[in-house]
Amino acid sequence: MNDHDLEHKLRTRSARVAVVGLGYAGLPMALEFARAGFACVGLDVDISRVDAVTRGRSPVSNVADAEIAPLRRDGRLEASTDPSVLRRADVAVICVPTPLTPTGGPDLRFVETAGATLGKYLHPEMLVVLQSTCGPGTTSGSLGPILEQTSGLRAGEDFYLVFAPERIDPGNTRFSVKNTPKLVGGTTPEATRLGCMLYATCIDEVVPVSSPEVAELAKLVENTFRFINISFINEMALLCDRLGVNVWEVIEAAKTKPFAFLPHYPSPGVGGHCIPVVPQYLQAAATEHGLIGELIPAANRINEAMPRLVVDKLERAISQRVGKPLINASVLLVGITYKADIADIRESAAVRVLEETFARGAQVAYHDPMMPTVRLPDVTLSSVGLSDAEVSSYDAVVLLTPHTKIDYDRLIRSARLVVDTHSALQPREAPNVVNIWLPEAATPAVVLT
Ligand SMILES: NC(=O)c1ccc[n+]([C@@H]2O[C@H](COP(=O)([O-])OP(=O)(O)OC[C@H]3O[C@@H](n4cnc5c(N)ncnc54)[C@H](O)[C@@H]3O)[C@@H](O)[C@H]2O)c1
């Protein structure tokens, strides 16, 4: 294989880059390649996403329209549903979903389908990068063989194969694709070198590792670390609740240790496409290799229980402060996406709180500036407004996902009772605010009417 052509094309930005999957991960990456000067095409099976990008509109909430339009005007960014665009690509970057199967195991269907499609158009000297989160061995042991079988070419001999995990945190205003270091692990040293060259054109720091497996595991370890820590602090919140101790004060006190402690905070649970999903890929690898793997199942159990426990606390707060059983109460839930300022409800703990509150018979409405409607198994709800009249008509307003667009001061002024399940109001206090993680004795028992 003569790698000089590809190297030259990467150096001169004349390489054509295809990004497969124009979602929360793929679109920001495609924009960075286009900004770096490459002609970039985004390939997606979802025509609505392709149409949006073609019209200069963003189909995902972590990318603004204004970021797309100039690149469309300059002709550096295209979008297509036609896989034959891969024929002319020098680089293909796969950013398709890696969800869970109905039984909770890794679901690699999207990676396999994308691989089979790409294999039809694969050509010698092409650089193929998998960015989708996956278990150790997926790049070498699953994607590689699919590409080889469909193309008749050999990874490492005819084309280059790399794993470079997506590590973005949608909504994070400090860290973006560009300033989050990129791990690059190729199936050969040359693949790693060329992968690093590609990402060095648009990412501030590129970190080569010795194999795809190291990069695959690093991604799983990062997210699992977060999942286990959040579940741990939620368990501590429950313990502090039993002990009558203020968990926030405990965390603040622990934080004064200048080393070896990283603060996490109580919440209704972890949601999203990544943090609760990725550890299951690690667990599957442990099981496959004969390890029991104790921590992830324990964290799963806590995470699954949290929304129900939050509704238990809500039920108690309404009973104590309003004097009504939940079944007779009207409740406005504020913020239902899986995290603040993101229009994504996948695996959202707040949606599970909504479902549980609904299932217990309360009259439930929600407000979310990012999510105009939500479909539950039995009902479709539309986001209500936050006028003073609307807010004051509910027995309780429950703060779930802390979107920054919400005027919490106004909400507190007009609500009869505010039940905070998160950190949105911390350390704000008002007589009609109950933070469910504070000991009952510390919250003044007054309801504004
Ligand atoms: N969303 C995040 O915050 C985030 C962060 C880090 C890593 N990741 C990882 O990135 C990957 C993608 O996640 P996402 O959130 O961008 O998903 P997404 O659902 O937002 O986007 C994936 C896109 O891929 C498209 N797609 C599916 N099969 C395809 C195919 N065969 N050909 C072309 N397009 C196809 C879908 O239509 C969709 O538009 C996952 O592995 C995820 O774990 C996501």
The ligand as an SDF file (V2000), in Angstrom:
LIG
                    3D

 44 48  0  0  0  0  0  0  0  0999 V2000
  -24.5910   11.7560   21.8180 N   0  0  0  0  0  0  0  0  0  0  0  0
  -23.5360   11.8630   22.6150 C   0  0  0  0  0  0  0  0  0  0  0  0
  -23.4720   12.7020   23.5020 O   0  0  0  0  0  0  0  0  0  0  0  0
  -22.3500   10.9510   22.4260 C   0  0  0  0  0  0  0  0  0  0  0  0
  -21.1780   11.2310   23.1450 C   0  0  0  0  0  0  0  0  0  0  0  0
  -20.0860   10.3900   22.9990 C   0  0  0  0  0  0  0  0  0  0  0  0
  -20.2060    9.2770   22.1750 C   0  0  0  0  0  0  0  0  0  0  0  0
  -21.3540    9.0290   21.4880 N   0  0  0  0  0  0  0  0  0  0  0  0
  -21.4300    7.8580   20.6450 C   0  0  0  0  0  0  0  0  0  0  0  0
  -21.5480    8.2720   19.2860 O   0  0  0  0  0  0  0  0  0  0  0  0
  -22.3240    7.3030   18.5750 C   0  0  0  0  0  0  0  0  0  0  0  0
  -23.4530    8.0100   17.8650 C   0  0  0  0  0  0  0  0  0  0  0  0
  -24.3090    8.5770   18.8270 O   0  0  0  0  0  0  0  0  0  0  0  0
  -25.2680    9.8060   18.4940 P   0  0  0  0  0  0  0  0  0  0  0  0
  -25.7270   10.3360   19.8100 O   0  0  0  0  0  0  0  0  0  0  0  0
  -24.6080   10.7100   17.5320 O   0  0  0  0  0  0  0  0  0  0  0  0
  -26.4650    9.0440   17.7810 O   0  0  0  0  0  0  0  0  0  0  0  0
  -27.6110    9.7200   16.9120 P   0  0  0  0  0  0  0  0  0  0  0  0
  -28.7410    8.7690   16.9420 O   0  0  0  0  0  0  0  0  0  0  0  0
  -27.8240   11.1390   17.3000 O   0  0  0  0  0  0  0  0  0  0  0  0
  -27.0090    9.7560   15.4350 O   0  0  0  0  0  0  0  0  0  0  0  0
  -26.6710    8.6240   14.7290 C   0  0  0  0  0  0  0  0  0  0  0  0
  -27.0740    8.8190   13.2910 C   0  0  0  0  0  0  0  0  0  0  0  0
  -26.6330    7.6660   12.5500 O   0  0  0  0  0  0  0  0  0  0  0  0
  -27.5960    7.4180   11.5450 C   0  0  0  0  0  0  0  0  0  0  0  0
  -27.4170    6.0750   11.0360 N   0  0  0  0  0  0  0  0  0  0  0  0
  -27.7760    4.8940   11.5890 C   0  0  0  0  0  0  0  0  0  0  0  0
  -27.4110    3.8720   10.7860 N   0  0  0  0  0  0  0  0  0  0  0  0
  -26.8150    4.4280    9.7130 C   0  0  0  0  0  0  0  0  0  0  0  0
  -26.2200    3.8800    8.5360 C   0  0  0  0  0  0  0  0  0  0  0  0
  -26.1640    2.5660    8.3290 N   0  0  0  0  0  0  0  0  0  0  0  0
  -25.7230    4.7320    7.6170 N   0  0  0  0  0  0  0  0  0  0  0  0
  -25.7900    6.0680    7.8090 C   0  0  0  0  0  0  0  0  0  0  0  0
  -26.3260    6.6360    8.9110 N   0  0  0  0  0  0  0  0  0  0  0  0
  -26.8160    5.8260    9.8520 C   0  0  0  0  0  0  0  0  0  0  0  0
  -28.9150    7.6730   12.2290 C   0  0  0  0  0  0  0  0  0  0  0  0
  -29.9490    7.8990   11.3000 O   0  0  0  0  0  0  0  0  0  0  0  0
  -28.5860    8.9110   13.0660 C   0  0  0  0  0  0  0  0  0  0  0  0
  -28.8790   10.1130   12.3650 O   0  0  0  0  0  0  0  0  0  0  0  0
  -22.7840    6.2660   19.5950 C   0  0  0  0  0  0  0  0  0  0  0  0
  -21.9150    5.1750   19.5810 O   0  0  0  0  0  0  0  0  0  0  0  0
  -22.6520    7.0020   20.9020 C   0  0  0  0  0  0  0  0  0  0  0  0
  -22.4340    6.1180   21.9810 O   0  0  0  0  0  0  0  0  0  0  0  0
  -22.4290    9.8600   21.5890 C   0  0  0  0  0  0  0  0  0  0  0  0
  1  2  1  0
  2  3  2  0
  2  4  1  0
  4  5  1  0
  4 44  2  0
  5  6  2  0
  6  7  1  0
  7  8  2  0
  8  9  1  0
  8 44  1  0
  9 10  1  0
  9 42  1  0
 10 11  1  0
 11 12  1  0
 11 40  1  0
 12 13  1  0
 13 14  1  0
 14 15  2  0
 14 16  1  0
 14 17  1  0
 17 18  1  0
 18 19  2  0
 18 20  1  0
 18 21  1  0
 21 22  1  0
 22 23  1  0
 23 24  1  0
 23 38  1  0
 24 25  1  0
 25 26  1  0
 25 36  1  0
 26 27  1  0
 26 35  1  0
 27 28  2  0
 28 29  1  0
 29 30  1  0
 29 35  2  0
 30 31  1  0
 30 32  2  0
 32 33  1  0
 33 34  2  0
 34 35  1  0
 36 37  1  0
 36 38  1  0
 38 39  1  0
 40 41  1  0
 40 42  1  0
 42 43  1  0
M  CHG  2   8   1  16  -1
M  END
$$$$
